[in-house]
Amino acid sequence: MAKTLNKNVYIWLNQQGIDNNLKSIRAAITKTANELNKLPIESEEWLKKSEKLAKLKSIYSAARKEIKSTVTELEAGADATRNTMMAMGGLASAIQGGAAVLRRFVSATQEYVDAYATLDDAMTNVSKYTGLTREEVKQLNEEFRKMDTRTPTEKLNALAADAGRLGITSKAAIKDFVE
């Protein structure tokens, strides 16, 4: 009487399919945000892009909640299995160890996703305020990583965004400002 758990997500937005993984959804959010930043505020196209961005963020949030609920269900299943094994004797400690490993893996994965999202937001701000393309911002980040500093990349990106706010828009000038 084992319960089978299957979950699938299919995403369609404006009759375009988006791959059903967090990376693709996050990329669509970033692309839409960059397009939105280049449009005049309150224009018809700006309003459409704003709605699309809100829908994408909602989908991303729902997917993350689904991941968390799946983890909770997996943990509940692991707990039930552990209890059964303890009643039967024998392999309960092995199952418990496996569940602990699974929890650590899920936790580490979640931390990685959160860290990536934070860095991605910082890079989006750099692009927004400096007018650099996404690829140029990535190249700039590679140069930041080569710097001899203890300052996290997120803070270096915040400084680069500040440079853009001050009107500094060339990649070399931004790098000099951050240094």
N, C-alpha and C positions, 0 to 999 in steps of 0.2 A: 504494500500500500504506500509506496513512495510517491511523493508529490513532485511532478515535473515542472520546472520553471523555465519558460521561454519568453524572452522580451525582444521585440524588434521595433525599430523606429524608422519610419519613412517620412521624409520631409519634402514638401513641395511648397514653394513660395513664388507667387506670380507665375505659375505654370512652368517653373524651372526646378528641376530636382537638385537637391544638395546632398552630397554624400552624408550618410548618417553616422558621422563620427565627430567628436568634439573639435578636432583640428580643422576640419572643413567648415564647420559652423563658425568657428572663431575667425577663420580666414575670410569668410563671407561678411562677418561683422566688421572686420578691419577694412575690407575693401569698400563696403557701404559707407562707413564712417569717413574714409578718405574722400570718397565722392561727395558726400554731404558737406564736408568742410570747404569744398571748392565752389559751392553753389550759393547764390544770393539768398539770404535768410527770408523766409516766408514766401518764397516763390512757389509755384505749383510743383515744380520738380523737387524742390527742397522738402515740401510737405510729403510727397510720395516717398522720397528716400528716408525721411524721418519715420514714417509708418513702417517701411521695410526694416529699418534698423531696430525699431521697437519689437517687431515680430521675431527677428533673428535673436535678439537678446532674450526674449521670452522663451524661445525654443532652446537656447543654450542653457538658460536657468532650469528649465524643465528637465533637460537631459542630465544635468548635474544632480538634480534632486532624485531622478530615477536611478542614477548610479548609487547614490547614498542609500536609497531604499532597497536596492538590490543587495548591497553589502549587508544591510540590516537583515534581510531575508536569508542571505548566506550564513551569517553569523547565527541566526535563529536555527537554521538547518544544522549547522555544526554543533550547536548546543544540544539539539534534540538527538543527533547521532551520538554525541558523547554520552548523554544520559542513557541511551539504549545500550551502548557498548559497556558502560559501567555496570548496568544491570546484568548483562551477559558475561561481563568479565573480560579481561585480556587486553584488547587493543585500544582502550580508552585513552591512554596517555599518548599514543601515537596520533590518534585523531585530534586530540587537543593540541598537540604540537603543530600539526598541519593547519589547524584553524588559526593558531597564533601566527604562523608564517603567512597565511593568507591575509590576516588583518594587517600585519606589518607591510606586506606588499601593497595592499589597497591604500593604506595610509601614505606610504611613500609615493605612490602614483598620484594620489590626490594632491600632495604637497608639490609635486612636479608640475601638475596642471595649474595649480594656483600661482606658482612662481612664473611659469611661462605666461600666464594671462597678465600678471603684473608687469613683467618686462615688455610684453606686447603693447600694453596700454601706454607705457612710458615711450616706446618707440613711435607709437601713433601720435603722441603729443609732439615729439620732435618733428615729425613729418608735417603736422598741422601748422606749427608755428614757424618753421623754417622754409617750407615749400619744397623740401627735398623729397625725392621719390623713396619708396619703400626700400629699394635696393641700395640707394645711397645711404640711407639710415643704417642698414645692415652693415655696409662697409665702414661707416663711422663707428659703429659698435665694435667691430673687429679692431679698429685702431684704439678704441678706449680700453679694450682688454689687454693691449700691449703696453699700456701706461704703467709706470711703477707707482701704484697707489693702492691704498686699502679701501678706497671709496667704492661702494657697490656700483655696478653698472646702471642700476635704476637711478641713482643719484646723479651719475654722470649724464644720463639722458635728461634728467630734470634740468641740469645746467645747460645742456644743449637747447632744450625748449626755451629756457630763459634767454639764451642768445638770440633765438628767433624772435622772441617778443621785443628785444631791443633793436631788431632790424638787421641782425647779422644773418646772412642767408647762404654764404658760400661754405662748402664743406671744410676747407682749410681754415677759414676764419672761425668757424664754430669749434673746430678741434683746438685751435690756439686759445679761444675763450675758455674752454673747459679745462685745458691744462693750466 
